[in-house]
Amino acid sequence: MIANESTIEFNNDLYIIKNIEQDRTGTSLYTVTAMQYVNSEISRVFQKNVRSGTLTYSIDEVLDFFLNDETANPFGFSYHVFGDFSKQQIENLGGCSGKDMISKIISTWPGTIVKPSGKRVDVYSSDRFLRNYQRRVVYNHDSTNMKLIEDSTVIVNQITCVGGSYSTDDSTASSSTEATSSGGVVVEDGSVPIESGQDNTAAFQADAKKYLGVPYVWGGHNKANPFAGMDCSGYVSQVYHDFGIEIPAYTVAMENNFREIPRSEIKPGDVGFYGPHGSTHHISLILDKNTLIYEPEPGQSCKTATIDSFPPDWYGRNDEMQAKISTKKVEMAPTETIKLVANYNGGTYTPDTDSTQTHYYFQPFTLTDEHSKDEWGLHPASSILQDDRFKDANAMREYARTQLVLEPSVSIEIVLNTNEMPIPGEQVYLTIPEVDDRTLLGETDTQHAYNTKVTLVGYTWYPYNPSQGTDNIYQNLPATLLHSQTSLTKLEQLANAMLDRIPQVFYGQHDPSANQAVKNGAIWVKPIIDQTTSSNDTDKDLTIGGET
């Protein structure tokens, strides 16, 4: 018997049932919502041990620390890593759940793809995740529904780089330093900044943005199936729920969970309220100091916007959420610097510590891509790129360039005309055929076909409803197409032009042009009613045909 929390097998994968809803028509049909097994249960893994300090790890070593420990993982989860990843530094690894482990991997190795299979955590580099079966999606043949989504929150065009270091011991055999007639020492007290804690901003932003494209549904806040639709407060409540914080899914009731802060202090995870205290009617989530994300209104779906384009009336902070997003802090540690000076007038100094000095192989530097900065504004990385492997500044500069994201990510949502099973990571060729509609596009020449490669990164599939087309989300649409402010609009116009070439069809007794807009080439089907009068002139046989 199917029940909540039961394990089911589908399409060679394992799922945990989270919600069962019976059809309201009185039939024995049920709608079942289930989560992939790892996604549902990995949070039960908990590594109590902590490896203190900032250490260098590979992805395999992180997974091994959590999953090859029977105390932390008595559930039988395993892992497999596909592709090559460089080692990265992580501070104080452990003391958290398996879900936190995955978030740490994604934030430490940007571009990593985690796609579980059964009870196994599969981690892919972007190149190993791709599948190319030489297939093509042709707009207006395979689909007539297309939507483009641009996300600038992923841009990183400035990063501070710190390479390898080494220590030297400048102390002498004597335990004290004695001044001479020709020289001596002075002691200067000072301080240096010491960074501790971790920053989970990237993991928070990734969680918030995974709901982009989810439709607005008034009153929607089903935690077991959030992708079915949410309203504005349901969305904020869902993201907080993902981080283990339960708040109401009603805007006014939410106010008590936040303290007001000024616009200048906002951070990722804060919220924006619309309306006065006690009468708020809308809420958004802050992604960064310039961007918010929210469920807008019926007929639309979750999207991002600049704060300036949709400014809240006031801002709120939940301190528990801020503590989960970032425990990073900078403290000043006292130091003593010993310097030799000439003409010192006697005296002896015994240092409190040894005179070990830390030196860098090259001066730390900040790398900025000026072209991206001019095009999209300055977007600095949230943390310093520190890697002890590098002893040469040019080598680290080349590596740092690979960590920059110079353009917005652009995704395209396509609802196919068929119900085919999606293949995550599949690379397909997107084609919008040639259109010759100079009036609509404002062009003097024929608009040529548009072709590009895109990669499937998300989908909604209805395996038991063949009439429902598969909803696929593709990425890798080159943002260079959008450098011209009109390019995105032109591409959408091109798609809509193809749609507009499908003729309108009207069926009814009355001329449709009398009360609505009708395009040239529309088809009007008018029923013909043949009336045959009977002997008593009261009964009529109606024979319905039709003509166009």
Beta strands, then each sheet from edge to edge (+ up, - down):
strand 1: 7-10
strand 2: 13-22
strand 3: 30-36
strand 4: 46-57
strand 5: 78-82
strand 6: 88-97
strand 7: 113-114
strand 8: 120-124
strand 9: 136-138
strand 10: 143-151
strand 11: 158-162
strand 12: 165-169
strand 13: 177-178
strand 14: 183-196
strand 15: 259-261
strand 16: 271-274
strand 17: 282-288
strand 18: 291-294
strand 19: 303-306
strand 20: 314-317
strand 21: 329-342
strand 22: 348-349
strand 23: 356-360
strand 24: 365-368
strand 25: 385-386
strand 26: 409-416
strand 27: 427-432
strand 28: 450-460
strand 29: 471-475
strand 30: 505-507
strand 31: 523-533
strand 32: 540-547
sheet 1: 1+ 2- 3+
sheet 2: 4+ 6-
sheet 3: 5+ 8+ 7-
sheet 4: 9+ 27+ 28- 29+ 26- 10+
sheet 5: 24+ 11- 25-
sheet 6: 12+ 23-
sheet 7: 13+ 22-
sheet 8: 14+ 21-
sheet 9: 15+ 20- 16+ 17- 18+ 19-
sheet 10: 30+ 31+ 32-
end
